[in-house]
Amino acid sequence: MDSKNASFGTRAIHAGNIKDKQNHALTMPIYQTSTFYFDSCEQGAALCAGEEEGYVYSRTANPTRTVLEAKIANLEGGEAACTAASGMGAISATLWTIAGAGKHIIADGTLYGCTFSLLNHGFTRYGVEVTFVDTSNIEEVKANLKENTVAVYLETPANPNLKITDIKTIAKVAHEYNKDIKVVCDNTFASPYLQRPLELGADVVVHSATKYINGHGDVIAGLVIGKEDFITEVRNFGIKDMTGSVLSPMDSFLILRGLKTLEVRMKQHCSTAMEVAKFLDSCEEIEKVYYPGLEHHPGHEIAKEQMRDFGGMIAFEVKGGKAAGAKLVNSVDLLTIAVSLGDAETLLQHPASMTHATYNSEELAEAGIAEGLVRLSIGLEAPEDIIADLRQAIGRV
């Protein structure tokens, strides 16, 4: 199959697959082994030295993972990809490969809480300077670029308030200042079905594959995609040596299973999210709705340009602030109160006390995260059932 010319859904099923010539298994087998035997000492030496292709030890490479990495690289339009045992493993391995003592990272102030903590409390302990900016404000990014800047890090749509950043413009500004600066984009909220940052000029894409990529709420995993030489460095230094954040063969298998339905799932997530967002936007009890598909969203026009559709994530504020938001969350029947996203189940949570508890009140305000904000991950239930549950929960508030 010429995977370059095939549709996204076809590539999600077929790209990167290796035919099982021994047993003719249709699905990629789980190579549940820690180590691999050699035919001779000489072959072992050649494999360890990288002079011969093959497998040595599953911390560095595993056949099931190899297929997953090839598939996700194809879907994101990258030369290569590597996996990690979590989204934070992927982010940590990527940034440690790029940065070190005396280097400078520009990051958006609106990030997943653990990413913010890693940059704000982790990297700074080891001599890495981090400046938080609003990457949707290009002038602010320009003003903070320095000689020792090695990365610009962002999420778009951002977690949890769905802020949109113009990836193409950020990449242009960063690379004009210094071609070696790595623009790193967390594409978790969009998935490669909706948005491909590498095609817009970013250098590296990271994912929590726990979310839409897997889609079934039964795996913790991360992904890094980019140029082959950089991914090799992430795999051999960031993953193998620095973090040890190695994805298991079983989890690789489960993600390969989930990817087969990624296109179908994302279409449904997006379609339902638009219906739910419009419903919330029409409710007098709701102060504000954050969804890129709504025309009044500040990033709507940019999202239209760089995304295929607007995603399955919605955030909103209930009139009455934090207490009212908490009461709404506690009043749902069908929906599930839980962190994470991208599952078949619709999940809602309160970021300020859950996913973004690493931000203090001042940092929440600076990042544009209202303390009463509720985040909603639209699942695969019928839209009318999701809306009915939200309607009754709003009624109780």
ZIRA-V662497 format. One record per residue. N is the residue number from 0. RES is the residue in one letter. PSI is psi in whole degrees, 0 to 359 (* if undefined). NEAR is the number of other C-alpha atoms within 10 Angstrom. Layout:
n->N res->RES psi->PSI near->NEAR
n->N res->RES psi->PSI near->NEAR
//
This chain:
n->0 res->M psi->132 near->9
n->1 res->D psi->91 near->8
n->2 res->S psi->340 near->16
n->3 res->K psi->328 near->12
n->4 res->N psi->353 near->9
n->5 res->A psi->159 near->13
n->6 res->S psi->165 near->10
n->7 res->F psi->312 near->19
n->8 res->G psi->322 near->17
n->9 res->T psi->317 near->15
n->10 res->R psi->325 near->22
n->11 res->A psi->333 near->25
n->12 res->I psi->320 near->17
n->13 res->H psi->332 near->16
n->14 res->A psi->139 near->23
n->15 res->G psi->353 near->18
n->16 res->N psi->147 near->19
n->17 res->I psi->127 near->15
n->18 res->K psi->133 near->12
n->19 res->D psi->93 near->12
n->20 res->K psi->341 near->7
n->21 res->Q psi->311 near->6
n->22 res->N psi->357 near->7
n->23 res->H psi->37 near->9
n->24 res->A psi->133 near->10
n->25 res->L psi->317 near->10
n->26 res->T psi->142 near->13
n->27 res->M psi->125 near->20
n->28 res->P psi->160 near->14
n->29 res->I psi->112 near->17
n->30 res->Y psi->80 near->16
n->31 res->Q psi->73 near->13
n->32 res->T psi->144 near->11
n->33 res->S psi->328 near->13
n->34 res->T psi->168 near->13
n->35 res->F psi->140 near->12
n->36 res->Y psi->158 near->10
n->37 res->F psi->150 near->14
n->38 res->D psi->338 near->7
n->39 res->S psi->167 near->9
n->40 res->C psi->323 near->9
n->41 res->E psi->320 near->10
n->42 res->Q psi->319 near->15
n->43 res->G psi->317 near->18
n->44 res->A psi->319 near->14
n->45 res->A psi->320 near->14
n->46 res->L psi->316 near->16
n->47 res->C psi->330 near->15
n->48 res->A psi->355 near->10
n->49 res->G psi->15 near->11
n->50 res->E psi->344 near->10
n->51 res->E psi->140 near->12
n->52 res->E psi->141 near->10
n->53 res->G psi->195 near->17
n->54 res->Y psi->141 near->18
n->55 res->V psi->310 near->18
n->56 res->Y psi->136 near->14
n->57 res->S psi->352 near->20
n->58 res->R psi->330 near->18
n->59 res->T psi->325 near->15
n->60 res->A psi->148 near->22
n->61 res->N psi->139 near->24
n->62 res->P psi->322 near->19
n->63 res->T psi->319 near->23
n->64 res->R psi->324 near->28
n->65 res->T psi->317 near->18
n->66 res->V psi->316 near->19
n->67 res->L psi->316 near->27
n->68 res->E psi->319 near->21
n->69 res->A psi->321 near->19
n->70 res->K psi->313 near->24
n->71 res->I psi->328 near->26
n->72 res->A psi->318 near->25
n->73 res->N psi->314 near->22
n->74 res->L psi->328 near->21
n->75 res->E psi->352 near->23
n->76 res->G psi->30 near->18
n->77 res->G psi->163 near->23
n->78 res->E psi->325 near->15
n->79 res->A psi->167 near->21
n->80 res->A psi->156 near->28
n->81 res->C psi->155 near->27
n->82 res->T psi->162 near->31
n->83 res->A psi->166 near->31
n->84 res->A psi->353 near->24
n->85 res->S psi->167 near->21
n->86 res->G psi->318 near->26
n->87 res->M psi->328 near->22
n->88 res->G psi->318 near->25
n->89 res->A psi->316 near->30
n->90 res->I psi->315 near->26
n->91 res->S psi->314 near->24
n->92 res->A psi->321 near->26
n->93 res->T psi->308 near->26
n->94 res->L psi->327 near->21
n->95 res->W psi->332 near->17
n->96 res->T psi->326 near->19
n->97 res->I psi->315 near->18
n->98 res->A psi->162 near->19
n->99 res->G psi->184 near->17
n->100 res->A psi->134 near->12
n->101 res->G psi->355 near->11
n->102 res->K psi->166 near->17
n->103 res->H psi->133 near->23
n->104 res->I psi->132 near->27
n->105 res->I psi->129 near->24
n->106 res->A psi->148 near->25
n->107 res->D psi->145 near->22
n->108 res->G psi->343 near->22
n->109 res->T psi->103 near->30
n->110 res->L psi->165 near->24
n->111 res->Y psi->140 near->20
n->112 res->G psi->319 near->18
n->113 res->C psi->328 near->17
n->114 res->T psi->316 near->19
n->115 res->F psi->317 near->19
n->116 res->S psi->318 near->16
n->117 res->L psi->314 near->17
n->118 res->L psi->319 near->21
n->119 res->N psi->325 near->20
n->120 res->H psi->335 near->14
n->121 res->G psi->295 near->14
n->122 res->F psi->324 near->20
n->123 res->T psi->338 near->15
n->124 res->R psi->340 near->12
n->125 res->Y psi->27 near->11
n->126 res->G psi->13 near->14
n->127 res->V psi->128 near->18
n->128 res->E psi->132 near->20
n->129 res->V psi->128 near->19
n->130 res->T psi->124 near->17
n->131 res->F psi->130 near->21
n->132 res->V psi->176 near->21
n->133 res->D psi->103 near->20
n->134 res->T psi->349 near->27
n->135 res->S psi->352 near->20
n->136 res->N psi->98 near->12
n->137 res->I psi->322 near->15
n->138 res->E psi->326 near->11
n->139 res->E psi->323 near->13
n->140 res->V psi->312 near->21
n->141 res->K psi->318 near->14
n->142 res->A psi->342 near->9
n->143 res->N psi->3 near->14
n->144 res->L psi->138 near->21
n->145 res->K psi->171 near->14
n->146 res->E psi->327 near->10
n->147 res->N psi->12 near->14
n->148 res->T psi->126 near->23
n->149 res->V psi->345 near->23
n->150 res->A psi->147 near->23
n->151 res->V psi->122 near->27
n->152 res->Y psi->134 near->23
n->153 res->L psi->163 near->27
n->154 res->E psi->139 near->27
n->155 res->T psi->122 near->27
n->156 res->P psi->146 near->27
n->157 res->A psi->152 near->22
n->158 res->N psi->121 near->22
n->159 res->P psi->0 near->29
n->160 res->N psi->12 near->25
n->161 res->L psi->30 near->24
n->162 res->K psi->141 near->25
n->163 res->I psi->133 near->23
n->164 res->T psi->140 near->24
n->165 res->D psi->99 near->20
n->166 res->I psi->315 near->25
n->167 res->K psi->316 near->15
n->168 res->T psi->318 near->16
n->169 res->I psi->314 near->23
n->170 res->A psi->318 near->23
n->171 res->K psi->313 near->16
n->172 res->V psi->313 near->16
n->173 res->A psi->316 near->22
n->174 res->H psi->332 near->17
n->175 res->E psi->327 near->11
n->176 res->Y psi->315 near->15
n->177 res->N psi->114 near->16
n->178 res->K psi->342 near->12
n->179 res->D psi->352 near->13
n->180 res->I psi->132 near->21
n->181 res->K psi->121 near->21
n->182 res->V psi->115 near->25
n->183 res->V psi->125 near->27
n->184 res->C psi->124 near->24
n->185 res->D psi->116 near->26
n->186 res->N psi->20 near->24
n->187 res->T psi->313 near->27
n->188 res->F psi->333 near->27
n->189 res->A psi->319 near->26
n->190 res->S psi->158 near->24
n->191 res->P psi->345 near->25
n->192 res->Y psi->323 near->22
n->193 res->L psi->331 near->20
n->194 res->Q psi->137 near->24
n->195 res->R psi->92 near->23
n->196 res->P psi->329 near->28
n->197 res->L psi->325 near->22
n->198 res->E psi->344 near->14
n->199 res->L psi->2 near->16
n->200 res->G psi->352 near->16
n->201 res->A psi->156 near->24
n->202 res->D psi->327 near->23
n->203 res->V psi->139 near->23
n->204 res->V psi->136 near->29
n->205 res->V psi->154 near->25
n->206 res->H psi->146 near->29
n->207 res->S psi->102 near->27
n->208 res->A psi->353 near->26
n->209 res->T psi->330 near->26
n->210 res->K psi->240 near->23
n->211 res->Y psi->325 near->28
n->212 res->I psi->313 near->32
n->213 res->N psi->306 near->27
n->214 res->G psi->2 near->25
n->215 res->H psi->7 near->18
n->216 res->G psi->24 near->15
n->217 res->D psi->17 near->13
n->218 res->V psi->144 near->19
n->219 res->I psi->123 near->20
n->220 res->A psi->160 near->27
n->221 res->G psi->161 near->26
n->222 res->L psi->147 near->30
n->223 res->V psi->132 near->32
n->224 res->I psi->140 near->31
n->225 res->G psi->207 near->23
n->226 res->K psi->149 near->16
n->227 res->E psi->318 near->15
n->228 res->D psi->322 near->10
n->229 res->F psi->317 near->20
n->230 res->I psi->324 near->23
n->231 res->T psi->320 near->16
n->232 res->E psi->319 near->16
n->233 res->V psi->316 near->27
n->234 res->R psi->315 near->27
n->235 res->N psi->337 near->18
n->236 res->F psi->301 near->17
n->237 res->G psi->317 near->25
n->238 res->I psi->303 near->28
n->239 res->K psi->315 near->18
n->240 res->D psi->316 near->14
n->241 res->M psi->313 near->16
n->242 res->T psi->333 near->16
n->243 res->G psi->24 near->18
n->244 res->S psi->76 near->24
n->245 res->V psi->129 near->23
n->246 res->L psi->138 near->25
n->247 res->S psi->156 near->23
n->248 res->P psi->322 near->23
n->249 res->M psi->315 near->16
n->250 res->D psi->326 near->20
n->251 res->S psi->317 near->29
n->252 res->F psi->317 near->20
n->253 res->L psi->323 near->17
n->254 res->I psi->321 near->24
n->255 res->L psi->321 near->25
n->256 res->R psi->314 near->20
n->257 res->G psi->324 near->18
n->258 res->L psi->334 near->22
n->259 res->K psi->333 near->18
n->260 res->T psi->15 near->17
n->261 res->L psi->312 near->21
n->262 res->E psi->313 near->19
n->263 res->V psi->315 near->12
n->264 res->R psi->315 near->21
n->265 res->M psi->322 near->25
n->266 res->K psi->317 near->18
n->267 res->Q psi->317 near->18
n->268 res->H psi->313 near->26
n->269 res->C psi->314 near->21
n->270 res->S psi->314 near->17
n->271 res->T psi->320 near->22
n->272 res->A psi->320 near->26
n->273 res->M psi->318 near->23
n->274 res->E psi->316 near->15
n->275 res->V psi->319 near->23
n->276 res->A psi->318 near->23
n->277 res->K psi->321 near->14
n->278 res->F psi->311 near->14
n->279 res->L psi->322 near->25
n->280 res->D psi->338 near->18
n->281 res->S psi->353 near->11
n->282 res->C psi->126 near->14
n->283 res->E psi->333 near->11
n->284 res->E psi->347 near->16
n->285 res->I psi->123 near->16
n->286 res->E psi->315 near->15
n->287 res->K psi->142 near->16
n->288 res->V psi->132 near->24
n->289 res->Y psi->107 near->24
n->290 res->Y psi->123 near->30
n->291 res->P psi->340 near->28
n->292 res->G psi->345 near->21
n->293 res->L psi->136 near->17
n->294 res->E psi->335 near->10
n->295 res->H psi->357 near->12
n->296 res->H psi->133 near->16
n->297 res->P psi->332 near->16
n->298 res->G psi->16 near->22
n->299 res->H psi->312 near->17
n->300 res->E psi->319 near->16
n->301 res->I psi->318 near->14
n->302 res->A psi->321 near->23
n->303 res->K psi->325 near->13
n->304 res->E psi->321 near->11
n->305 res->Q psi->358 near->20
n->306 res->M psi->147 near->20
n->307 res->R psi->323 near->14
n->308 res->D psi->184 near->20
n->309 res->F psi->3 near->28
n->310 res->G psi->178 near->30
n->311 res->G psi->13 near->29
n->312 res->M psi->135 near->31
n->313 res->I psi->144 near->25
n->314 res->A psi->150 near->24
n->315 res->F psi->157 near->23
n->316 res->E psi->134 near->22
n->317 res->V psi->139 near->25
n->318 res->K psi->133 near->16
n->319 res->G psi->356 near->13
n->320 res->G psi->210 near->14
n->321 res->K psi->316 near->18
n->322 res->A psi->318 near->14
n->323 res->A psi->320 near->19
n->324 res->G psi->317 near->24
n->325 res->A psi->321 near->17
n->326 res->K psi->320 near->15
n->327 res->L psi->313 near->20
n->328 res->V psi->318 near->23
n->329 res->N psi->353 near->16
n->330 res->S psi->358 near->19
n->331 res->V psi->152 near->20
n->332 res->D psi->307 near->14
n->333 res->L psi->315 near->15
n->334 res->L psi->158 near->21
n->335 res->T psi->131 near->16
n->336 res->I psi->109 near->17
n->337 res->A psi->151 near->16
n->338 res->V psi->182 near->15
n->339 res->S psi->182 near->16
n->340 res->L psi->171 near->26
n->341 res->G psi->10 near->30
n->342 res->D psi->174 near->22
n->343 res->A psi->333 near->17
n->344 res->E psi->143 near->19
n->345 res->T psi->127 near->22
n->346 res->L psi->140 near->21
n->347 res->L psi->151 near->24
n->348 res->Q psi->169 near->24
n->349 res->H psi->100 near->24
n->350 res->P psi->316 near->26
n->351 res->A psi->331 near->22
n->352 res->S psi->357 near->12
n->353 res->M psi->265 near->12
n->354 res->T psi->335 near->19
n->355 res->H psi->29 near->23
n->356 res->A psi->347 near->16
n->357 res->T psi->346 near->21
n->358 res->Y psi->136 near->24
n->359 res->N psi->176 near->11
n->360 res->S psi->319 near->14
n->361 res->E psi->319 near->10
n->362 res->E psi->324 near->13
n->363 res->L psi->314 near->19
n->364 res->A psi->317 near->12
n->365 res->E psi->327 near->16
n->366 res->A psi->358 near->20
n->367 res->G psi->30 near->15
n->368 res->I psi->104 near->22
n->369 res->A psi->143 near->19
n->370 res->E psi->341 near->19
n->371 res->G psi->7 near->21
n->372 res->L psi->137 near->26
n->373 res->V psi->133 near->25
n->374 res->R psi->135 near->25
n->375 res->L psi->121 near->28
n->376 res->S psi->110 near->26
n->377 res->I psi->128 near->29
n->378 res->G psi->206 near->26
n->379 res->L psi->12 near->21
n->380 res->E psi->166 near->16
n->381 res->A psi->136 near->10
n->382 res->P psi->324 near->18
n->383 res->E psi->330 near->12
n->384 res->D psi->321 near->12
n->385 res->I psi->314 near->22
n->386 res->I psi->319 near->17
n->387 res->A psi->319 near->15
n->388 res->D psi->319 near->16
n->389 res->L psi->322 near->22
n->390 res->R psi->315 near->16
n->391 res->Q psi->326 near->14
n->392 res->A psi->319 near->17
n->393 res->I psi->322 near->22
n->394 res->G psi->323 near->11
n->395 res->R psi->330 near->13
n->396 res->V psi->* near->18
//
